Amino acid sequence: MLINEASKITNLTKKAINYYIEQDLICPDILGNGYRDFSKDDIEDLKKIYVLRKLGISTEDIKKVFTDESSSVLQNLSVQKELNVKREKAKKEILDKLSCGKNYDEIDEELKIIEQRETITEKLLMSFPGYYGRFICLHFARFLNEPMKTENQKIAYKEIIEFLDNTPSLNFPKDLQEYLIEGTKHISTEDIKRMTEKTKLSIENPDNFLSDNKEILEQYLKFKQSVEYKNSPAYKIQSLLKEFNSVSGYYDIFIPAMKKLSNSYSEYYRQLEIANKKLLEQYPEIEKLNN
């Protein structure tokens, strides 16, 4: 079909369609008379572009979406939207404070916190692939709301940025990539936030957690000891992640730096260590499973 009909069907102007052709988002055939002939696939792509542009997705990111069979680009964009919403909310609150006469120097400190958080979370999202990157990003975002007041915090921030800039790529074999994609493609940012909140509650009240989930924990440990689990893709992924984190400096550089940068993360980590100690006291066999 010609551009006039394509425009009516897709709700896009001819000018917009021509722009998307220039951006190589679609490549309709050209007829002998020089007119462009839009195929059924071209129309479907234009409809997708219409939706994605309405959602504020750039043409460069749309190119990535079109070449991504796993939907991981869309999932990352969803996390970025989540972070942007929080960032814009924080900026609105700052504007409210300015309108009420708050000192500009104090406001500048709050803006630095927003920029610091944005830099770290964006780099976390890009440094680790797929679901793992989304989870890591949203997990640590909660702890990045504090100003850098001390020299140690400034050093820690630089260490984190350097670590993320130099972290080698985490690559899974194709079969494990497919397993991970299939198993996590329906997990939304809201699901991840609920998971991190449950983890937070469990380490804040480890005794209650262990008591309330005794049966589930015992079933889980039994499964972790089984041949079925040790031959599963989940076990292989876990082993590769553990090895990657050890080799990349995640445990030796990133985590210690996060503890220095964020008092709230340092407290969270302290509670996590206490909870793990109580878990090992009740289930000492976990130590063997982790080695």
N, C-alpha and C positions, 0 to 999 in steps of 0.2 A: 504493500500500500504506500501511497505518497504521504508527504509530511503533513498536509492539511488534515487527512483522516487520522494520522498518528497523533496529532495534536489534540483532536477531539476525544479520542479514546483514552489518552493518558492524562488529560487535564494540564498538559504542559504547553507553553507557548512555543511557536516555531523558533523563536530566538533561543529559548532555553534548550530545545532539542539540538539545535545547531551547536550550541556551546558544549553539550555533552558529547557530541561527535568530535569536536575539536579536542576535548579532554580524553579521547579514546575510551570512553565508557561504553559506547556502542559503535559498531562499524557496519552500517547498512550497505547493501550492494548499490552500485550506480548503474542505472539503465543506459541504453544507447543514446537517449536524448539528454543525458546529463542529470536527470532527476534521481533522487535517492529512493530506493525501494526498501521499505521497512518490513522485515520478516516478523513472524509470530514471536520468535525469541527476542527480537529487538524491542517489540512492544512490551513483553513481559519485563525486560530489563528496565525500560523507561518507567514502567509502573513502580518497580522497586526503587528506582532513583527518586521518583516523586515522593515516596514514603520516607526514604532515608533523609532526603533534603529537608522535609518537614520536621524531622527529628533533630535537625541541626548537624547532620553528619557531612563532613567536607567531601569534596570530589575525590581527594587523594585517599581518604579512608574508604570511600565507596569502592574504589579500585581494589583495595585490599579485601573488602567484603566479597566482591565478585570472584576473587581468585582463591578464597578460603573455603574449602569444603567442610571444615570441622566446626564452623561457626565461632571459633575462638576469637576472631576479630570483633564480632558483634558482642560477645561476652565481655571482652576488655573495654569496649566502648560503653557498655552498660555500667561497668565499674567506674570509668572516668566520669560519666554523667553523675553517678552517685557522689563522687568526690567533689565535682564541680558544684552540685547543689549545696553541699555542706560549706564549700568555700564561699559561695555567693551569700549564703545565710550569715556567715561570719562577717563578711564585708558589710552587709546591711546593718548588722548590729553595731559595727564600728561607725558607720554613717550616723546612726541614731545617737551614739555617744558624742560625736562631733557636733551634731545639731543641739545637743544639750550643754555644750560648752566645754567638753573635755579637752585637755591639753594635747596639742598636735604631737609632741614628743612621745607621750604615752601611746598615742594611736600608732605611731611609727613602729613601736615595739610589737604591737599586735599584728601589724601587717607583715613584719618579718617572720612571725610565727607561721602565718598562713603560707608565705613563700617557702619557708623551710619544709613545712609539711607537704606542700605540693611537689617540691623537688624530690623528696625521698619516696613518696608514694608512687609518683610517676615512674621513677627509676626501678622501684620494686616490681611494678606491674610489667615493665618491659624486660627485666632481667630474668624472670622465671616464666616458663611457658604455661599456657592454658590455665586449667583450674588451679594449679599450684600457685601461679603468679597472682591470680585473683584473690585466693585465700590469704596468702602472705601479705599482700597489699592492704586488704581490709583489716586484717588482724593488727598490723603495726600502726595503721592510721589512727587508731584509738589513743595511742600513747604519744602523739606528736603535737600536743596542744600547749607546750610549755616554752617559755622564752629561754634563750641561751644566755644565762647570766654569768657563768663562770668560764674561765679559760679552758678547763677540762671539757666542758660541754662543747665549746667551739672546736676543740681538737677532735672530739668524738664525732661531731658532725662531718668534719673533713674526712675522717677515717671511713665513715659510712658511705659517703659519696664516692670516695676513691675505690672502696670495695665494690660497690655496685657498678661503677664504670669499667672495672677490670674483671668482673666475674665472668668466667668462661661460660659458654652456652651449655645449658642442661638439655641434652638430647637423649631421648628414649628410642630404642629400636621400634621399627614401624608397627609391629604387632602390639607392643605395649602402648604406643601412641594411640592406636585405634581403640584399645581397651579403655584407656583413660578418657578419651573423648566420648565414647559411648556411655561410660559410667557417670560422667559429670555434666553432660550437655544440658540436662534439665535442672541443674543446680543454679539458682538465681543469687543475686547479691543479697536479697532478703534471707535466703536459706543460709548463706555463709554467715551473715550477722547473727542469726539465731544460734548457729553452731558455736560461734565464738562467745556468745553470751552464756550459753550452757556450760562451756569450758570454764569461763570466769566464775560462775556460781559454784561449780564443782570444786574448784581449788580454794574458794573462800570458805567452804564448809565441807572439807574432805571427809570428816567422820560421818556426816549425814549422807554424803554421796555414796560412800562405801557401804553403809548400812542399807540404804534404799535401793541400791543396784547390785546387791550381792549375787543374785541369781544370774543376772545378765553378764556380770563380770566373769563369773565362773564358766559360763557357756562360751564367752569370748576367748578366755584363756585356753579352754579345751580345744577350740577351733584353731588357735594360733600354734598349738603344739601338734596339730594333725599333719599327716602327709599331704592331704588335700590342699591345705593352706600353703605349705612349703613348695608345692608345685604350681601354685596359682600365679597369675599375672600381678595380683596385688602384692604378693611377697616379693616378687622381682622388682617391682616399682619401689617398694619400701627400701629394699636393699640398695638400689641405685641412688635413691635420694640420700640415704645415710652416708654412702660413700662420697657422693658429690658434696654434701655439706661439710664433710671432714676435710676433703681435699681443697675446696674452694676458699676456706677460711670463714665460712658461715659461723661456726661455733667459736673459732679463735679470735676473729676480728669483728664481725658484724654484731653478734650478741653482746659481747663485752662493751662495744661502743654504744649500742642502744641503751644499755644499763647506765652508762655514764651520761648520755644525752638526756634521757627521760627518767625523772624520779618515779613517775607512775609505772613505767615499764619495769624499773628496778624492783619496785614493791610487788608487782605482779609476778616477776621471776622468783622473788623470795618466797611468795605464797606457793608457787608452782613446785619449788624444791621441797617445801614442807609436805605438800600433798603427795608428791612422788615418794617421799620417804615413808609416809604412812601406808601408801599402796604397796610398797616393797616389803614392809613389815608384815602385812597381811597376806601378800602373795609373793613370796621370795622367788618363785619360779620365773617371774617376769624378768629377773636379772639375766637368767640364762637365755631367755628368748631374745633379748636385746643385744646379745653378744654374738 
